[in-house]
């Protein structure tokens, strides 16, 4: 079992001293399923990258903007969003932490 609150605290602390302003931890790696906690300080971002076959983003703390060609989406703590199947990025609008759930292959 994982304590997400403790992981968020640990990785927010690490993100604040990291040169790129973020820190991540792979929580679950089970076959094609991946879950990661990603902490970002306000203003830091994950540059555009390809989407996996299926993924969701749950905001655990703060606010983020998911950027995509189909339109940007602002998300706050407690919100869950299905990531579009296109290149996308993530910008922290506040100090933020998210739980990324991704399926990396399809049967």
MOJO-V87948 format. One record per pair of residues at least 4 apart in sequence whose C-alpha atoms are under 7 Angstrom apart, sorted by sequence separation. I is the first residue (numbers start at 1). J is the second residue. If there is no record, write none. Layout:
# MOJO-V87948
((I;J) (I;J))
This chain:
# MOJO-V87948
((3;7) (4;8) (5;9) (6;10) (7;11) (8;12) (9;13) (10;14) (11;15) (12;16) (14;18) (17;21) (18;22) (29;33) (30;34) (40;44) (67;71) (68;72) (75;79) (92;96) (16;21) (29;34) (67;72) (15;21) (28;34) (29;35) (66;72) (67;73) (15;22) (28;35) (65;72) (66;73) (15;23) (27;35) (28;36) (65;73) (66;74) (14;23) (26;35) (27;36) (65;74) (26;36) (27;37) (64;74) (65;75) (25;36) (26;37) (64;75) (11;23) (24;36) (25;37) (63;75) (64;76) (11;24) (24;37) (25;38) (63;76) (24;38) (62;76) (63;77) (23;38) (24;39) (62;77) (23;39) (59;75) (61;77) (22;39) (23;40) (59;76) (60;77) (22;40) (59;77) (60;78) (21;40) (22;41) (59;78) (68;87) (21;41) (58;78) (59;79) (68;88) (58;79) (59;80) (67;88) (68;89) (58;80) (66;88) (67;89) (21;44) (57;80) (58;81) (66;89) (67;90) (15;39) (20;44) (56;80) (57;81) (66;90) (15;40) (16;41) (56;81) (57;82) (65;90) (66;91) (15;41) (56;82) (57;83) (64;90) (65;91) (12;39) (55;82) (56;83) (64;91) (65;92) (11;39) (12;40) (55;83) (64;92) (65;93) (63;92) (64;93) (63;93) (8;39) (63;94) (53;85) (62;94) (64;96) (62;95) (63;96) (51;85) (62;96) (51;86) (61;96) (62;97) (50;86) (51;87) (61;97) (50;87) (60;97) (61;98) (49;87) (50;88) (59;97) (60;98) (48;87) (49;88) (59;98) (60;99) (48;88) (49;89) (58;98) (59;99) (48;89) (57;98) (58;99) (47;89) (57;99) (58;100) (46;89) (47;90) (57;100) (46;90) (56;100) (57;101) (45;90) (46;91) (56;101) (45;91) (55;101) (56;102) (44;91) (45;92) (55;102) (43;91) (44;92) (54;102) (55;103) (43;92) (54;103) (42;92) (43;93) (52;102) (53;103) (41;92) (42;93) (52;103) (53;104) (40;92) (42;94) (52;104) (53;105) (41;94) (42;95) (53;106) (41;95) (40;95) (41;96) (40;96) (39;96) (40;97) (39;97) (38;97) (39;98) (37;97) (38;98) (37;98) (38;99) (37;99) (36;99) (37;100) (35;99) (36;100) (35;100) (36;101) (35;101) (34;101) (35;102) (34;102) (33;102) (34;103) (33;103) (32;103) (33;104) (32;104) (32;105) (8;97))
